[in-house]
Each structure stands twice: as C-alpha cells, then as structure tokens.
Amino acid sequence: MKRTRVMSYNVRYDTAGDGLDAWPHRRRLVASIVRYHDPDVVGIQEAMAHQLRELESLLPDYEWVGDPRDSVDAGGEHTAVGYRTERFACEETDTFWLSEQPSEPSSVGWDASYPRVATWARLRDRDTDEPLLCLNTHLDHTGERARVEGIDLVLDRLDEVVGDAPAVVIGDFNCVVGEPAHERAEGHALPDGRALEDARDAAAATHGPTTSRTDFHDLLPEMGIDHVFVSGDLSVATRAVLADRDDDHYGSDHLPVVVDVDR
C-alpha cells in the first residue's frame, strides 16, 4: 500500500451557545484545514447531520459513511469516515453502538451520558487493490466504565472484521495516554498476531503540540485525548497534531491528528 494519510478530527457539534465560535463561523475553516492537509481518509466526530452535509458540499472529493448515534434525532451527531473517492472505494461499512446492545440504535451503555458509536469502513485502493480497515470512534466524556467497555467492544468488533487488512483505529477517546481505555487499545493483539500501536510511539517523526484540545482560542494543556492506533504491519512516517487557525479561532475545540502510514 502506498503512503496513506489518515486524519482524526472532532469538529465540535453545532450549538448557538458557542457564539462567535459556533459552527457557522468555523465551517469553512474546518473544511479548509481538511482540504489543505489532504488526508486520504478522515474520521470526524460530533458532526451533526447538517454539518456532515455541509462538509460534503465543501469537500466534494470525499465520500462519507456512518449512521447518526441517535435514531430519534436523525439530525444528531455522526462519527463518520470520509475517504477520497479518487483513491479508495468502500467495500463494506457499519455503525454500531457502544452499549450492551450494540445493534440497537440510540442505546446508551454503562455509565455513559449519551449514545456513543463507532463506524468502520473496509476500503480498497483503486490503484493497488490493497485493503485498508479504518475504524472511527468517540468514547464517552463522563463514564470511565463506558470508555473501558466501549473500547473493548470496539476492539472485539475490529477483531471480527479486520481479516488480514492493515488497520487504523482513530477517534476522540476522552482520555489521555496511560488511562484505562487507552491502555486497552495499546498493544491489542489482532487474531493473526499483529498488535495495535499508538502512532505516537510508532512515528519516525512527530510535529505539533502534545495536547489536542482548545477553548477555540488557546490550547488546553495536557489533554491529548485524540488518538490514532495502527496495526503492526503499518509503519508510521509522521504523526502531527495540527494547530492551524485563522485570525479568530481554531477550527474546533479539538485539533486534528494526522498520520502518514506505509505498508
């Protein structure tokens, strides 16, 4: 597989309470950041249906897959996977809920505050015919048990669908390195013996701040909660946390994380 750029980006849901930092004032900046850094695959979190539609319009080179987390509110948040259609075709995809009933839309698991989901996509490189399995998730922000049980469910589902494809697991884990949910993913053994590795440790070169959180105007230290894990058959050339902004604000209350991988 030729070099592939993967991005994880929590774009912050649209709420009027954010005032001049609300989505209508940031959407073109978010799209510009994605466009400029040109990922082949991008996983976004917190995108409401209208935000996803706007990104589809602003980023016409990408196709998006993933269901909303709330079946009652079809306009609710998505944890979607986007891929450049010139590079990849999507062969199979699914969204599941991080709960005791993972196939039940809107189900809330354990001590979580909200429904949480993961979306995976099996992509096929149009030029090389090689596969790539991308799984994007957003763990709960309050429930520690929900984070641990949620990532266990994510890893179990990854084991079921990955086959021999190289894999990337990305998302907002709502925990930093060393906390239980992160520790569950670090070193997780896939069925064929390959292990997941945090791109922080695997990268030949790194760039950007250690935190991935902002208040739209300043960085919030010691909050590197957005992660990218790669299967052991992928080498990570670079990992970067992108502190791009315009004169007014950062694109979100999270910074995107980007990795370049080779096989």
Legacy VTK file of the C-alpha trace (Angstrom):
# vtk DataFile Version 3.0
C-alpha trace
ASCII
DATASET POLYDATA
POINTS 263 float
0.000 0.000 0.000
1.418 3.364 -0.979
1.640 6.136 1.583
-1.731 6.955 3.092
-2.617 9.996 5.177
-5.217 9.439 7.910
-6.827 12.225 9.952
-8.939 12.173 13.115
-10.891 15.377 13.745
-13.543 16.197 16.341
-15.261 19.129 14.629
-17.482 20.144 17.616
-21.240 19.886 17.295
-23.220 22.928 16.196
-24.564 24.858 19.177
-25.566 28.500 19.288
-24.085 28.647 22.779
-20.622 28.832 21.220
-21.426 32.336 19.990
-18.840 33.602 17.511
-17.116 30.206 17.747
-20.239 28.330 16.650
-20.238 26.151 13.557
-21.451 28.776 11.041
-18.310 30.799 11.851
-15.984 27.772 11.644
-17.270 25.502 8.892
-15.172 26.944 6.086
-12.085 26.868 8.303
-12.690 23.207 9.182
-13.105 22.345 5.505
-10.021 24.377 4.612
-7.911 22.521 7.176
-9.022 19.168 5.776
-8.534 20.331 2.187
-5.074 21.777 2.804
-3.706 18.753 4.654
-5.328 16.449 2.105
-5.940 13.224 4.058
-6.841 10.118 2.090
-9.083 9.024 4.967
-10.616 11.232 7.653
-12.651 10.242 10.684
-14.738 13.011 12.185
-16.573 13.096 15.483
-19.545 15.183 16.687
-20.735 16.158 13.195
-24.497 16.676 13.202
-26.323 15.732 10.014
-26.364 19.264 8.614
-22.669 19.681 9.430
-21.899 16.493 7.548
-23.945 17.698 4.571
-22.053 20.982 4.575
-18.725 19.159 4.653
-19.905 17.026 1.748
-20.564 20.217 -0.191
-17.319 21.921 0.814
-15.193 18.790 0.293
-16.547 17.202 -2.891
-13.565 14.855 -3.272
-14.747 12.812 -0.269
-17.497 10.282 0.276
-18.777 9.809 3.841
-20.179 6.749 5.617
-21.683 6.326 9.084
-25.057 6.471 10.836
-26.146 9.023 13.460
-25.843 7.970 17.076
-29.488 8.795 17.843
-32.249 7.169 15.804
-34.836 9.546 17.282
-32.963 12.624 16.156
-31.860 11.908 12.603
-30.009 15.207 12.636
-27.843 14.043 15.536
-24.124 13.524 15.797
-22.159 11.236 13.470
-18.827 9.525 13.970
-18.262 9.264 10.240
-15.481 8.032 7.974
-14.665 10.019 4.863
-12.424 8.816 2.062
-11.103 10.354 -1.130
-13.043 8.650 -3.890
-10.198 9.058 -6.380
-8.014 6.919 -4.124
-10.404 4.474 -2.429
-13.644 2.579 -2.899
-15.653 1.460 0.132
-16.437 -2.256 0.046
-18.249 -2.562 3.370
-19.167 -0.373 6.322
-21.187 -0.480 9.520
-22.011 1.633 12.559
-22.572 0.059 15.975
-23.431 1.421 19.409
-21.081 1.285 22.365
-23.545 -0.358 24.716
-24.777 -3.717 25.932
-26.962 -3.749 22.778
-24.519 -2.680 20.054
-27.017 -3.180 17.226
-29.710 -1.114 18.980
-29.816 2.476 17.685
-29.707 5.154 20.405
-28.713 2.644 23.110
-26.675 4.113 25.960
-24.066 1.886 27.560
-22.995 1.520 31.183
-22.381 4.922 32.840
-22.270 6.915 29.599
-24.042 10.255 29.318
-25.060 9.836 25.680
-25.302 7.194 22.981
-21.833 6.542 21.589
-20.994 4.835 18.322
-18.182 3.551 16.165
-18.127 3.368 12.380
-15.814 1.125 10.402
-15.139 1.040 6.693
-13.275 -1.520 4.615
-11.646 0.479 1.846
-9.967 -0.759 -1.325
-7.153 1.147 -3.004
-8.213 1.705 -6.612
-4.633 1.544 -7.912
-3.054 -1.253 -5.890
-6.200 -3.248 -4.969
-4.962 -3.408 -1.372
-7.411 -3.103 1.543
-7.441 -0.740 4.492
-9.718 -1.107 7.506
-10.497 2.193 9.230
-12.464 2.282 12.497
-13.506 5.634 13.956
-14.996 6.075 17.423
-15.898 8.608 20.104
-15.817 7.362 23.697
-17.933 8.891 26.439
-16.679 12.020 28.196
-18.003 11.243 31.702
-18.298 7.484 32.179
-14.989 5.750 32.833
-16.628 2.334 32.719
-18.319 3.302 29.453
-14.942 4.241 27.988
-13.370 0.938 29.000
-16.319 -1.221 27.973
-16.700 0.860 24.808
-13.116 0.398 23.661
-13.329 -3.314 24.487
-16.364 -3.548 22.224
-14.536 -1.593 19.515
-11.566 -3.946 19.691
-13.791 -7.028 19.647
-15.569 -5.758 16.541
-12.235 -4.902 14.925
-11.115 -8.498 15.517
-14.256 -9.727 13.746
-13.954 -7.589 10.619
-10.261 -6.834 10.072
-9.176 -10.079 8.388
-5.675 -9.541 7.021
-6.214 -5.875 6.139
-3.928 -3.252 7.647
-5.939 -1.311 10.200
-6.172 2.130 11.742
-8.271 2.878 14.821
-8.892 6.576 15.302
-11.024 8.873 17.386
-11.712 11.001 20.405
-11.111 8.656 23.340
-11.805 11.305 26.003
-8.776 10.019 27.879
-5.053 10.632 27.769
-2.161 8.225 27.319
-1.946 5.801 30.223
-5.602 5.942 31.232
-7.546 2.665 31.106
-9.269 2.968 27.713
-6.026 3.985 26.021
-4.181 1.153 27.740
-6.749 -1.350 26.437
-6.013 -0.356 22.838
-2.241 -0.120 23.210
-0.738 -3.464 22.223
-4.098 -5.106 21.493
-3.404 -8.334 19.592
-5.435 -8.908 16.445
-6.461 -12.502 15.643
-3.465 -13.049 13.344
-0.985 -11.811 15.931
-0.479 -8.264 14.718
-0.633 -5.714 17.518
-2.051 -2.206 17.616
0.416 0.557 18.399
-0.144 4.188 19.272
1.109 6.267 16.346
2.889 8.485 18.892
5.281 5.658 19.606
5.476 4.290 16.070
6.128 7.562 14.229
9.550 8.234 12.769
8.848 11.965 13.129
6.321 13.962 15.149
5.082 17.539 14.911
2.832 19.896 16.847
1.631 20.219 20.432
1.125 17.298 22.783
-2.422 18.413 23.599
-5.291 18.092 21.141
-7.813 20.328 22.963
-8.564 24.031 22.711
-11.112 26.503 24.026
-11.254 27.800 20.419
-8.687 30.498 21.254
-5.981 28.882 23.372
-4.562 25.402 23.735
-5.655 23.432 26.796
-2.526 21.697 28.125
-2.197 18.005 28.945
-5.318 16.991 27.055
-4.008 14.771 24.277
-7.262 12.789 24.050
-7.451 12.252 20.276
-5.634 9.121 19.184
-4.568 7.090 16.167
-3.582 3.437 16.516
-2.107 1.386 13.681
-1.701 -2.347 13.122
1.799 -3.740 13.275
2.115 -4.192 9.527
1.947 -0.419 9.030
4.904 1.885 9.525
4.212 5.449 10.611
6.328 8.002 8.789
4.915 11.046 10.583
2.391 11.959 13.255
1.233 15.538 13.673
-1.232 17.464 15.803
-2.318 20.370 13.611
-2.588 23.732 15.370
-3.942 25.515 12.265
-6.196 28.506 12.898
-7.329 31.766 11.355
-7.302 35.220 12.931
-10.391 34.468 15.006
-10.123 30.938 16.373
-9.092 27.337 15.919
-11.343 25.271 13.704
-12.770 23.363 16.680
-12.310 22.742 20.373
-10.163 19.813 19.215
-7.106 19.814 16.980
-6.945 17.266 14.169
-4.389 14.461 14.420
-2.761 13.297 11.189
-0.571 10.276 10.495
1.178 9.173 7.318
1.437 5.389 7.069
3.176 2.961 4.707
2.985 -0.779 4.378
LINES 1 264
263 0 1 2 3 4 5 6 7 8 9 10 11 12 13 14 15 16 17 18 19 20 21 22 23 24 25 26 27 28 29 30 31 32 33 34 35 36 37 38 39 40 41 42 43 44 45 46 47 48 49 50 51 52 53 54 55 56 57 58 59 60 61 62 63 64 65 66 67 68 69 70 71 72 73 74 75 76 77 78 79 80 81 82 83 84 85 86 87 88 89 90 91 92 93 94 95 96 97 98 99 100 101 102 103 104 105 106 107 108 109 110 111 112 113 114 115 116 117 118 119 120 121 122 123 124 125 126 127 128 129 130 131 132 133 134 135 136 137 138 139 140 141 142 143 144 145 146 147 148 149 150 151 152 153 154 155 156 157 158 159 160 161 162 163 164 165 166 167 168 169 170 171 172 173 174 175 176 177 178 179 180 181 182 183 184 185 186 187 188 189 190 191 192 193 194 195 196 197 198 199 200 201 202 203 204 205 206 207 208 209 210 211 212 213 214 215 216 217 218 219 220 221 222 223 224 225 226 227 228 229 230 231 232 233 234 235 236 237 238 239 240 241 242 243 244 245 246 247 248 249 250 251 252 253 254 255 256 257 258 259 260 261 262
